[in-house]
Amino acid sequence: MVLRNRLSKRLSKLISFTLLLCMMVATLSMGASADEPYQGYTYDEWADPVPSQNGYIVSQVISGKDLGIGSFNEPVDIFYTPQKEFYIVDRKNNRIVILNQNFELVRVMDKFYKDGQETTLVEPNGVFVDENGMIYIADSGNSRAFRCDQDGNIQVEFLKPDTEGISEDGLFLPQKLVVDKAGNVYISITGGLRGALMYDKEGNFVSFYGANRVAQTAEVLMDQIWKLILTREQRMAMRRNVSIEIDNLDIDEDGFIFTVTRTTTQVLDRVKKLNPSGINIFDNAQGNEYMFGDYATTARTGDESTLVDIDIGENGIINVLDQNRQRVFQYDRNANLLFTFGGQSNQKGMFTLVSAIESTEDEVIVLDSMKQSITVFKKTLFGSLVHEATELYNRGYYDEAFEPWTEVIKRDGNYVLAYKGLGNAYLGNGDFENAMEMFELAIDRDAYDRAFEGYRTEFLRANFTYIVLGLVLLIVLVKLVPWLIRKYKKSKGKGEGAA
């Protein structure tokens, strides 16, 4: 009877939740079409997209003409500095455009000085600014990267090292770069066969760093077999299977370097989080399930996301830019998908060819190299609640995370991660029954099993005495009932004999 009542209660809750869910999905769909040109979504347990409220909405779209500096011409990189300024690489205009935090023009840098002689940029691709205001630029057309001061005086150049693994044609084309707190510079290059190049602060080449691996496809394995039987000349003539070059990189406040690779032929090493030794923490080869990009659509169509940039924001928030679908995918520090926004269109808040992404505390900024524009997305109240709840939970503050997760569900009963968050909060506090209910709503089987194990252990511990007494009683009954039956039959037989 108790079990039946519990099941009835859960079924009633599930039906109520389903009806509420349907109403909220309809409301969200109407709201999204009225306010934004895109519909946010996350994924369920089966990797199917589930509509959700938008965590970001378009704040403004800025062009070079709006800034009074003429049109941008292929803006390809943007960096938000510790001094709260934005540095934008305007590639074909051979200049760096600097804006303040309100996106107002500060100045344009298009002249630099080396040993007192004026020099200019030639199709630059990347920029980075350190805590001291030193500017690092990947000056691709001049086959160099360099560090300069705020007046454009070049202090150190980072040139092609005398080593193998640069590119098969010998060109040296720096693309993007980051700098760690020790002053070491990490540069991704075109044709970088062995990863990013690491230099010390004096411009000396140190080593390669964070090379991507080649997935062991049938083609790669066949080439390896042929190499065992071919002559040296024949092997040299074969197409080399080398690691795929790193396209972009960023560094977080703890010194971890994140890289992104635009490959559509393998999942391995598309997004990496590298420790100082260059070991990937997001390593799918170890049986993990770190997924980035639009894997739900990919699973149905085979059309992979093309990831071209990565940004690590406040509290470890990861923003990844998909150039195939012109969309932003945002994750927490543990690679749980939080929000998606953007898409392919000429509408405001949509893109034609995304090239770079950056973030501040409350904004995400995206460059479109074809529209020649800067799009600024502002975090919504819903986005703030999700970020607050996620960060509290990730830091182990389960009780404190309970309230914002509850508020998230009030605003969007469709947000699956909130149920997982509440389930984990209950689980962390030893409330296994409520944890089971939340994980059931989130359709998270593994987490439900963990909660059930805890519930079972707690039940056995609390009812141990009654269970033992019940077993003793059962044993007694098993022994007693046959004896009583035999005794009854025996007495009945005697009675019949006497008659």
C-alpha positions as CSV (number, residue, x, y, z in Angstrom):
1,M,0.0,0.0,0.0
2,V,2.8,2.4,0.9
3,L,4.6,1.6,-2.3
4,R,1.4,2.1,-4.3
5,N,0.8,5.5,-2.7
6,R,4.4,6.6,-3.4
7,L,4.2,5.6,-7.0
8,S,0.8,7.3,-7.3
9,K,2.3,10.4,-5.8
10,R,5.3,10.4,-8.2
11,L,3.0,9.8,-11.2
12,S,0.8,12.7,-10.2
13,K,3.9,15.0,-9.9
14,L,5.2,13.8,-13.2
15,I,1.9,14.5,-15.0
16,S,1.7,18.0,-13.4
17,F,5.3,18.7,-14.4
18,T,4.6,17.5,-18.0
19,L,1.6,19.8,-18.3
20,L,3.6,22.7,-16.9
21,L,6.4,21.9,-19.2
22,C,4.2,22.0,-22.3
23,M,2.8,25.4,-21.3
24,M,6.2,26.8,-20.7
25,V,7.6,25.5,-23.9
26,A,4.8,27.2,-25.8
27,T,5.3,30.4,-23.9
28,L,9.1,30.4,-24.4
29,S,8.7,29.8,-28.2
30,M,6.3,32.7,-28.5
31,G,8.6,34.9,-26.4
32,A,11.7,34.0,-28.3
33,S,10.2,34.8,-31.7
34,A,8.9,38.1,-30.4
35,D,12.1,39.3,-28.7
36,E,15.1,37.5,-30.3
37,P,15.7,35.9,-33.7
38,Y,17.1,32.8,-32.1
39,Q,15.7,30.2,-29.7
40,G,18.0,29.1,-26.9
41,Y,18.3,25.4,-26.1
42,T,20.2,22.8,-24.1
43,Y,20.3,19.0,-24.4
44,D,18.4,16.2,-22.6
45,E,19.8,12.7,-21.6
46,W,19.4,11.5,-25.2
47,A,21.3,14.4,-26.7
48,D,18.1,15.9,-28.2
49,P,17.7,19.7,-28.1
50,V,15.4,21.1,-25.4
51,P,14.1,24.7,-25.7
52,S,15.2,27.0,-22.9
53,Q,15.1,30.7,-22.0
54,N,17.8,32.8,-23.5
55,G,20.8,33.6,-21.2
56,Y,21.9,36.4,-23.5
57,I,20.1,39.0,-25.7
58,V,21.5,41.4,-28.2
59,S,22.5,44.7,-26.7
60,Q,24.1,46.5,-29.7
61,V,25.8,46.0,-33.1
62,I,28.7,48.3,-33.8
63,S,30.5,49.0,-37.1
64,G,33.6,50.9,-37.9
65,K,31.5,53.7,-39.4
66,D,29.7,54.0,-36.1
67,L,33.1,54.5,-34.4
68,G,34.1,57.1,-37.1
69,I,37.1,55.2,-38.4
70,G,35.7,53.8,-41.6
71,S,34.5,50.3,-42.2
72,F,36.3,47.3,-40.7
73,N,37.9,45.0,-43.2
74,E,38.0,41.4,-41.8
75,P,38.1,41.9,-38.1
76,V,39.5,38.6,-36.9
77,D,40.4,38.9,-33.2
78,I,39.3,40.7,-30.0
79,F,40.8,40.8,-26.6
80,Y,39.4,42.4,-23.3
81,T,42.4,43.7,-21.4
82,P,43.0,43.9,-17.6
83,Q,42.7,47.6,-18.1
84,K,39.1,47.1,-19.3
85,E,39.7,48.0,-22.9
86,F,38.9,46.1,-26.1
87,Y,41.7,45.5,-28.7
88,I,40.3,44.5,-32.1
89,V,42.5,43.2,-34.9
90,D,41.3,44.8,-38.1
91,R,43.2,42.4,-40.4
92,K,42.9,43.9,-43.9
93,N,43.1,47.5,-42.7
94,N,46.4,46.5,-40.9
95,R,45.5,48.1,-37.6
96,I,44.5,47.6,-34.0
97,V,41.4,49.4,-32.9
98,I,41.1,50.1,-29.2
99,L,37.7,50.7,-27.5
100,N,36.8,51.5,-23.9
101,Q,34.5,49.2,-21.9
102,N,31.5,51.3,-23.2
103,F,32.6,50.5,-26.8
104,E,33.7,54.0,-27.5
105,L,36.8,54.7,-29.6
106,V,40.0,55.3,-27.6
107,R,42.5,55.2,-30.5
108,V,43.8,53.4,-33.5
109,M,47.3,51.8,-33.6
110,D,48.6,51.5,-37.2
111,K,52.2,52.6,-36.8
112,F,54.9,50.9,-34.8
113,Y,58.6,51.5,-34.2
114,K,61.6,49.2,-34.2
115,D,65.0,50.6,-33.3
116,G,63.6,54.1,-34.0
117,Q,62.3,53.1,-37.5
118,E,58.7,53.2,-38.4
119,T,57.1,49.8,-39.4
120,T,53.5,48.7,-40.1
121,L,51.4,45.6,-39.7
122,V,50.7,43.3,-42.6
123,E,47.5,41.3,-42.2
124,P,47.8,40.7,-38.4
125,N,45.7,37.9,-36.9
126,G,45.9,38.0,-33.1
127,V,46.4,40.3,-30.1
128,F,47.0,39.9,-26.4
129,V,47.6,42.5,-23.6
130,D,49.1,41.6,-20.3
131,E,48.6,43.1,-16.8
132,N,51.4,45.6,-17.4
133,G,49.8,46.9,-20.6
134,M,52.3,45.3,-22.9
135,I,50.8,44.5,-26.3
136,Y,51.5,41.2,-28.1
137,I,50.6,41.0,-31.8
138,A,50.7,38.2,-34.3
139,D,51.9,40.1,-37.4
140,S,51.4,37.2,-39.9
141,G,52.2,39.1,-43.1
142,N,55.6,40.1,-41.6
143,S,56.3,36.5,-40.5
144,R,56.6,37.5,-36.8
145,A,54.9,38.2,-33.6
146,F,56.2,41.0,-31.3
147,R,55.7,42.7,-27.9
148,C,55.5,46.5,-27.8
149,D,54.5,49.2,-25.3
150,Q,51.5,51.4,-25.5
151,D,53.3,53.8,-27.8
152,G,54.0,51.1,-30.3
153,N,57.7,50.7,-29.6
154,I,58.7,47.1,-30.3
155,Q,60.7,45.5,-27.5
156,V,60.9,41.8,-28.5
157,E,60.2,39.9,-31.7
158,F,59.2,36.2,-31.8
159,L,60.6,34.8,-35.0
160,K,60.6,31.5,-36.8
161,P,62.7,29.0,-34.8
162,D,65.4,26.9,-36.4
163,T,63.5,23.6,-35.9
164,E,61.3,21.1,-37.7
165,G,57.5,21.0,-37.3
166,I,56.7,24.5,-38.4
167,S,55.1,23.8,-41.8
168,E,55.8,21.8,-44.9
169,D,56.3,24.9,-47.1
170,G,58.6,26.6,-44.6
171,L,56.4,29.6,-44.1
172,F,56.1,31.2,-40.6
173,L,52.5,32.6,-40.2
174,P,51.7,33.3,-36.5
175,Q,47.9,33.3,-35.9
176,K,46.9,33.7,-32.3
177,L,48.8,34.1,-29.0
178,V,48.5,34.2,-25.2
179,V,50.9,35.0,-22.5
180,D,51.2,33.4,-19.0
181,K,52.1,35.1,-15.8
182,A,55.7,34.2,-16.1
183,G,55.9,36.1,-19.5
184,N,56.0,32.9,-21.6
185,V,54.4,33.4,-25.0
186,Y,52.3,30.7,-26.7
187,I,51.7,31.2,-30.5
188,S,49.5,29.1,-32.8
189,I,50.7,29.1,-36.4
190,T,49.5,28.0,-39.8
191,G,50.8,24.5,-40.4
192,G,51.9,24.0,-36.8
193,L,52.5,20.2,-36.9
194,R,53.6,19.8,-33.3
195,G,51.3,22.3,-31.5
196,A,51.7,25.9,-30.4
197,L,55.2,27.5,-30.2
198,M,56.4,28.5,-26.7
199,Y,58.9,31.3,-26.3
200,D,60.4,32.9,-23.2
201,K,59.9,36.6,-22.5
202,E,63.2,37.4,-24.2
203,G,62.0,35.9,-27.5
204,N,63.9,32.6,-27.3
205,F,62.1,29.5,-28.6
206,V,61.6,27.0,-25.8
207,S,59.5,24.1,-27.1
208,F,56.3,23.0,-28.8
209,Y,53.3,22.8,-26.6
210,G,50.0,21.0,-26.6
211,A,50.1,19.2,-30.0
212,N,46.9,17.6,-31.2
213,R,46.7,13.9,-31.8
214,V,45.6,12.1,-35.0
215,A,42.6,9.9,-34.5
216,Q,43.3,6.3,-35.6
217,T,41.0,6.2,-38.6
218,A,41.1,3.4,-41.1
219,E,43.0,5.6,-43.5
220,V,45.7,6.4,-40.9
221,L,46.1,2.7,-40.0
222,M,46.4,1.7,-43.6
223,D,49.1,4.3,-44.2
224,Q,51.0,3.0,-41.2
225,I,50.8,-0.6,-42.7
226,W,52.1,0.6,-46.1
227,K,55.0,2.4,-44.4
228,L,56.2,-0.9,-43.1
229,I,56.7,-2.4,-46.5
230,L,57.6,0.6,-48.7
231,T,61.0,2.0,-49.5
232,R,62.2,5.2,-47.9
233,E,61.6,7.1,-51.2
234,Q,58.1,5.7,-51.4
235,R,57.4,6.6,-47.8
236,M,58.6,10.2,-48.4
237,A,56.2,10.5,-51.3
238,M,53.2,9.5,-49.2
239,R,51.0,12.1,-47.8
240,R,52.1,12.6,-44.2
241,N,49.6,12.0,-41.4
242,V,50.4,14.7,-38.9
243,S,48.6,16.3,-36.0
244,I,46.0,18.9,-36.9
245,E,47.1,22.5,-36.2
246,I,45.7,24.5,-33.3
247,D,43.5,27.3,-34.6
248,N,42.9,29.4,-31.5
249,L,43.8,29.5,-27.8
250,D,43.0,31.3,-24.5
251,I,44.3,31.3,-21.0
252,D,42.4,31.4,-17.7
253,E,43.2,33.1,-14.4
254,D,44.7,29.8,-13.1
255,G,47.2,29.5,-15.9
256,F,45.4,26.7,-17.8
257,I,45.6,27.1,-21.6
258,F,42.6,26.2,-23.7
259,T,42.9,25.4,-27.4
260,V,40.3,24.9,-30.1
261,T,40.8,23.1,-33.5
262,R,38.4,23.5,-36.4
263,T,38.6,19.9,-37.6
264,T,35.4,18.2,-38.7
265,T,36.9,14.8,-39.1
266,Q,37.5,13.9,-35.5
267,V,36.2,14.7,-32.0
268,L,39.6,14.0,-30.4
269,D,41.3,17.2,-29.1
270,R,38.8,19.6,-30.7
271,V,38.7,21.5,-27.4
272,K,41.5,21.0,-24.9
273,K,42.3,22.3,-21.4
274,L,46.0,22.0,-20.9
275,N,47.9,22.0,-17.6
276,P,51.5,23.4,-17.4
277,S,52.8,20.0,-18.7
278,G,50.7,20.2,-21.8
279,I,48.4,17.3,-20.7
280,N,44.8,17.6,-21.8
281,I,42.3,17.6,-18.9
282,F,39.4,17.4,-21.4
283,D,40.6,14.0,-22.7
284,N,38.0,11.9,-24.5
285,A,40.5,9.2,-25.1
286,Q,40.3,8.3,-21.4
287,G,36.6,7.4,-21.8
288,N,35.2,10.8,-20.8
289,E,32.3,12.5,-22.5
290,Y,33.4,16.1,-23.0
291,M,31.3,17.3,-26.0
292,F,31.5,20.7,-27.6
293,G,29.5,22.2,-30.4
294,D,26.1,21.2,-31.8
295,Y,26.4,17.5,-31.3
296,A,22.7,16.9,-31.4
297,T,22.3,18.2,-34.9
298,T,25.6,16.5,-35.9
299,A,24.3,13.1,-34.7
300,R,21.3,13.5,-37.0
301,T,22.9,15.1,-40.1
302,G,26.6,14.3,-39.8
303,D,27.3,18.0,-40.3
304,E,30.0,18.8,-37.7
305,S,30.4,22.1,-35.9
306,T,33.5,24.1,-37.0
307,L,35.0,25.6,-33.8
308,V,37.2,28.6,-34.6
309,D,37.6,30.4,-31.3
310,I,37.4,29.9,-27.5
311,D,37.1,32.3,-24.7
312,I,37.4,31.7,-20.9
313,G,35.3,34.2,-19.0
314,E,34.6,34.9,-15.4
315,N,34.4,31.9,-13.0
316,G,35.7,29.6,-15.7
317,I,32.8,30.0,-18.1
318,I,33.8,28.6,-21.5
319,N,32.5,30.2,-24.7
320,V,33.0,28.4,-28.0
321,L,32.4,29.8,-31.4
322,D,30.9,27.6,-34.2
323,Q,31.6,29.0,-37.7
324,N,29.5,26.3,-39.3
325,R,26.3,27.3,-37.6
326,Q,27.4,30.8,-36.7
327,R,26.5,30.1,-33.1
328,V,27.9,30.5,-29.6
329,F,27.9,27.6,-27.2
330,Q,28.5,28.4,-23.5
331,Y,29.6,25.9,-20.9
332,D,30.5,25.9,-17.2
333,R,34.0,25.0,-16.0
334,N,33.0,21.3,-16.0
335,A,31.9,21.5,-19.7
336,N,28.1,21.4,-18.9
337,L,26.2,23.2,-21.6
338,L,24.5,26.4,-20.2
339,F,23.3,28.4,-23.2
340,T,23.3,28.6,-27.0
341,F,22.7,31.8,-29.0
342,G,23.2,33.3,-32.4
343,G,22.7,31.6,-35.7
344,Q,23.1,32.2,-39.5
345,S,21.1,35.2,-40.8
346,N,21.4,38.9,-41.6
347,Q,19.1,39.7,-38.6
348,K,20.4,41.6,-35.6
349,G,22.0,39.0,-33.2
350,M,22.7,36.6,-36.1
351,F,25.8,36.2,-38.2
352,T,27.2,35.4,-41.6
353,L,30.9,34.5,-40.8
354,V,31.9,34.6,-37.1
355,S,35.6,35.0,-36.5
356,A,36.3,35.8,-32.8
357,I,34.6,35.8,-29.4
358,E,35.4,37.6,-26.1
359,S,33.5,38.2,-22.8
360,T,33.3,40.5,-19.8
361,E,31.4,39.9,-16.6
362,D,28.0,40.5,-18.1
363,E,28.6,40.5,-21.9
364,V,29.7,38.3,-24.7
365,I,31.1,40.0,-27.8
366,V,31.3,38.4,-31.2
367,L,33.1,39.6,-34.4
368,D,31.6,38.9,-37.8
369,S,34.3,39.3,-40.4
370,M,31.8,39.3,-43.3
371,K,29.3,41.8,-41.8
372,Q,32.4,43.8,-40.6
373,S,30.7,44.3,-37.2
374,I,30.9,43.8,-33.5
375,T,27.8,42.2,-31.8
376,V,27.4,42.7,-28.1
377,F,25.2,40.3,-26.1
378,K,24.0,41.3,-22.7
379,K,23.4,38.7,-19.9
380,T,19.8,38.3,-18.9
381,L,18.5,37.9,-15.4
382,F,17.9,34.2,-16.2
383,G,21.5,33.9,-17.4
384,S,22.7,35.5,-14.1
385,L,20.7,33.0,-12.0
386,V,22.1,30.1,-13.9
387,H,25.7,31.4,-13.6
388,E,25.2,32.0,-9.9
389,A,23.8,28.5,-9.2
390,T,26.4,26.8,-11.4
391,E,29.3,28.5,-9.8
392,L,28.1,27.9,-6.2
393,Y,27.6,24.2,-6.9
394,N,30.9,23.8,-8.7
395,R,32.6,25.3,-5.6
396,G,30.8,22.8,-3.3
397,Y,28.3,25.3,-1.8
398,Y,25.3,23.0,-2.3
399,D,23.0,24.7,0.2
400,E,23.7,28.1,-1.2
401,A,23.1,26.8,-4.7
402,F,19.6,25.5,-3.8
403,E,17.8,28.9,-3.9
404,P,19.1,30.1,-7.3
405,W,18.4,26.6,-8.9
406,T,14.9,26.8,-7.5
407,E,14.5,30.2,-9.0
408,V,15.8,29.0,-12.4
409,I,13.1,26.3,-12.4
410,K,10.4,28.8,-11.5
411,R,11.4,30.8,-14.6
412,D,12.0,27.8,-16.9
413,G,10.7,24.4,-15.9
414,N,12.3,23.2,-19.1
415,Y,15.9,23.8,-17.9
416,V,17.3,20.2,-17.3
417,L,20.5,21.3,-15.7
418,A,18.6,23.0,-12.9
419,Y,17.1,19.6,-11.9
420,K,20.5,18.0,-12.0
421,G,21.8,20.9,-9.8
422,L,19.0,20.5,-7.3
423,G,19.5,16.7,-7.3
424,N,23.2,17.2,-6.6
425,A,22.4,19.7,-3.9
426,Y,20.0,17.2,-2.2
427,L,22.6,14.4,-2.8
428,G,25.3,16.5,-1.2
429,N,23.2,17.0,1.9
430,G,22.2,13.3,2.2
431,D,18.6,13.9,1.1
432,F,18.5,10.8,-1.2
433,E,14.7,10.6,-1.7
434,N,14.4,14.2,-3.0
435,A,17.6,13.7,-5.0
436,M,16.0,10.7,-6.7
437,E,13.0,12.7,-7.6
438,M,15.1,15.5,-9.1
439,F,17.3,13.1,-11.1
440,E,14.2,11.4,-12.3
441,L,12.8,14.7,-13.7
442,A,16.2,15.3,-15.3
443,I,16.2,11.8,-16.8
444,D,19.7,11.3,-15.4
445,R,20.0,7.6,-14.9
446,D,23.5,7.4,-13.5
447,A,22.8,10.1,-10.9
448,Y,19.5,8.5,-10.0
449,D,21.3,5.2,-9.4
450,R,23.8,6.9,-7.1
451,A,20.9,8.5,-5.1
452,F,19.1,5.2,-5.0
453,E,22.2,3.5,-3.5
454,G,22.3,6.1,-0.8
455,Y,18.6,5.9,-0.2
456,R,18.9,2.1,0.1
457,T,21.8,2.2,2.5
458,E,20.1,4.8,4.6
459,F,16.9,2.8,4.7
460,L,18.7,-0.4,5.7
461,R,20.6,1.4,8.4
462,A,17.5,3.1,9.9
463,N,15.4,-0.1,9.8
464,F,18.1,-2.7,10.6
465,T,16.5,-3.9,13.8
466,Y,13.1,-4.3,12.2
467,I,14.6,-6.1,9.2
468,V,16.5,-8.6,11.5
469,L,13.3,-9.2,13.6
470,G,11.4,-9.7,10.3
471,L,13.9,-12.2,9.1
472,V,13.9,-14.1,12.5
473,L,10.1,-14.1,12.3
474,L,10.2,-15.4,8.8
475,I,12.6,-18.2,9.7
476,V,10.4,-19.1,12.7
477,L,7.3,-19.2,10.4
478,V,9.2,-21.3,7.8
479,K,10.0,-23.8,10.5
480,L,6.8,-23.6,12.5
481,V,4.2,-23.7,9.7
482,P,5.3,-27.2,8.3
483,W,5.4,-28.5,11.9
484,L,1.9,-27.2,12.6
485,I,0.7,-28.7,9.3
486,R,2.2,-32.1,10.2
487,K,0.7,-31.9,13.7
488,Y,-2.7,-31.0,12.3
489,K,-2.6,-33.9,9.8
490,K,-1.5,-36.2,12.5
491,S,-4.3,-35.2,14.9
492,K,-6.8,-35.4,12.1
493,G,-5.6,-38.9,11.2
494,K,-6.1,-40.0,14.8
495,G,-9.6,-38.5,14.9
496,E,-10.6,-40.4,11.8
497,G,-9.1,-43.7,13.2
498,A,-11.1,-43.3,16.4
499,A,-14.3,-42.8,14.4
